[in-house]
Amino acid sequence: MNNKGQFSIIAALLVAVVLIGSVMTTYSAIRYSSAQEQPQILSSVDETNQALKQLLGFTVGYYG
């Protein structure tokens, strides 16, 4: 396998790890939060989703 292919696979795995980690962190924060913190958590979820969309868009644009 050539170096470019190896780099692409490693980069894709790194992006997948970051995405999975951020989703796990977000959902654990939602699950273990109290009811009075709900609006702040929802805005955090929206910000996280927006950041993930930007990261995915950059990754697809860069490698596509």
Phi and psi in degrees as GROMACS dihedral restraints (atoms count N, CA, C in turn):
[ dihedral_restraints ]
;  ai    aj    ak    al  type     phi  dphi    fc
    3     4     5     6     1   -79.2    20    10
    4     5     6     7     1   169.4    20    10
    6     7     8     9     1   -66.5    20    10
    7     8     9    10     1   -35.3    20    10
    9    10    11    12     1   -66.4    20    10
   10    11    12    13     1   -39.3    20    10
   12    13    14    15     1   -65.6    20    10
   13    14    15    16     1   -41.2    20    10
   15    16    17    18     1   -63.9    20    10
   16    17    18    19     1   -41.8    20    10
   18    19    20    21     1   -62.6    20    10
   19    20    21    22     1   -41.4    20    10
   21    22    23    24     1   -64.2    20    10
   22    23    24    25     1   -42.2    20    10
   24    25    26    27     1   -65.6    20    10
   25    26    27    28     1   -44.2    20    10
   27    28    29    30     1   -65.0    20    10
   28    29    30    31     1   -41.4    20    10
   30    31    32    33     1   -64.5    20    10
   31    32    33    34     1   -41.4    20    10
   33    34    35    36     1   -64.8    20    10
   34    35    36    37     1   -40.4    20    10
   36    37    38    39     1   -65.6    20    10
   37    38    39    40     1   -38.8    20    10
   39    40    41    42     1   -64.4    20    10
   40    41    42    43     1   -43.2    20    10
   42    43    44    45     1   -62.8    20    10
   43    44    45    46     1   -41.1    20    10
   45    46    47    48     1   -63.3    20    10
   46    47    48    49     1   -40.9    20    10
   48    49    50    51     1   -64.0    20    10
   49    50    51    52     1   -42.1    20    10
   51    52    53    54     1   -64.0    20    10
   52    53    54    55     1   -44.0    20    10
   54    55    56    57     1   -63.2    20    10
   55    56    57    58     1   -45.9    20    10
   57    58    59    60     1   -64.7    20    10
   58    59    60    61     1   -41.2    20    10
   60    61    62    63     1   -63.5    20    10
   61    62    63    64     1   -41.8    20    10
   63    64    65    66     1   -69.1    20    10
   64    65    66    67     1   -36.8    20    10
   66    67    68    69     1   -65.9    20    10
   67    68    69    70     1   -43.5    20    10
   69    70    71    72     1   -63.3    20    10
   70    71    72    73     1   -41.8    20    10
   72    73    74    75     1   -64.7    20    10
   73    74    75    76     1   -43.0    20    10
   75    76    77    78     1   -63.0    20    10
   76    77    78    79     1   -48.1    20    10
   78    79    80    81     1   -70.6    20    10
   79    80    81    82     1   -31.6    20    10
   81    82    83    84     1   -69.9    20    10
   82    83    84    85     1   -34.8    20    10
   84    85    86    87     1   -65.7    20    10
   85    86    87    88     1   -38.5    20    10
   87    88    89    90     1   -68.8    20    10
   88    89    90    91     1   -42.9    20    10
   90    91    92    93     1   -66.5    20    10
   91    92    93    94     1   -39.5    20    10
   93    94    95    96     1   -99.2    20    10
   94    95    96    97     1    12.2    20    10
   96    97    98    99     1   -90.5    20    10
   97    98    99   100     1   156.3    20    10
   99   100   101   102     1   -81.9    20    10
  100   101   102   103     1   167.3    20    10
  102   103   104   105     1   -68.8    20    10
  103   104   105   106     1   -27.4    20    10
  105   106   107   108     1   -75.4    20    10
  106   107   108   109     1   -15.4    20    10
  108   109   110   111     1   -94.4    20    10
  109   110   111   112     1     8.0    20    10
  111   112   113   114     1   -59.5    20    10
  112   113   114   115     1   -46.3    20    10
  114   115   116   117     1   -61.5    20    10
  115   116   117   118     1   -37.9    20    10
  117   118   119   120     1   -66.1    20    10
  118   119   120   121     1   -40.7    20    10
  120   121   122   123     1   -63.6    20    10
  121   122   123   124     1   -41.7    20    10
  123   124   125   126     1   -64.4    20    10
  124   125   126   127     1   -38.0    20    10
  126   127   128   129     1   -69.2    20    10
  127   128   129   130     1   -33.7    20    10
  129   130   131   132     1   -65.6    20    10
  130   131   132   133     1   -39.4    20    10
  132   133   134   135     1   -64.2    20    10
  133   134   135   136     1   -42.8    20    10
  135   136   137   138     1   -62.4    20    10
  136   137   138   139     1   -42.3    20    10
  138   139   140   141     1   -65.5    20    10
  139   140   141   142     1   -39.7    20    10
  141   142   143   144     1   -65.2    20    10
  142   143   144   145     1   -43.3    20    10
  144   145   146   147     1   -62.1    20    10
  145   146   147   148     1   -41.0    20    10
  147   148   149   150     1   -64.9    20    10
  148   149   150   151     1   -42.0    20    10
  150   151   152   153     1   -65.1    20    10
  151   152   153   154     1   -39.1    20    10
  153   154   155   156     1   -65.6    20    10
  154   155   156   157     1   -38.9    20    10
  156   157   158   159     1   -63.8    20    10
  157   158   159   160     1   -40.9    20    10
  159   160   161   162     1   -66.0    20    10
  160   161   162   163     1   -41.4    20    10
  162   163   164   165     1   -63.8    20    10
  163   164   165   166     1   -43.8    20    10
  165   166   167   168     1   -65.9    20    10
  166   167   168   169     1   -40.7    20    10
  168   169   170   171     1   -62.9    20    10
  169   170   171   172     1   -42.2    20    10
  171   172   173   174     1   -64.5    20    10
  172   173   174   175     1   -43.8    20    10
  174   175   176   177     1   -63.4    20    10
  175   176   177   178     1   -45.2    20    10
  177   178   179   180     1   -65.8    20    10
  178   179   180   181     1   -39.8    20    10
  180   181   182   183     1   -67.1    20    10
  181   182   183   184     1   -37.6    20    10
  183   184   185   186     1   -72.1    20    10
  184   185   186   187     1   -44.0    20    10
  186   187   188   189     1   -91.7    20    10
  187   188   189   190     1    -8.2    20    10
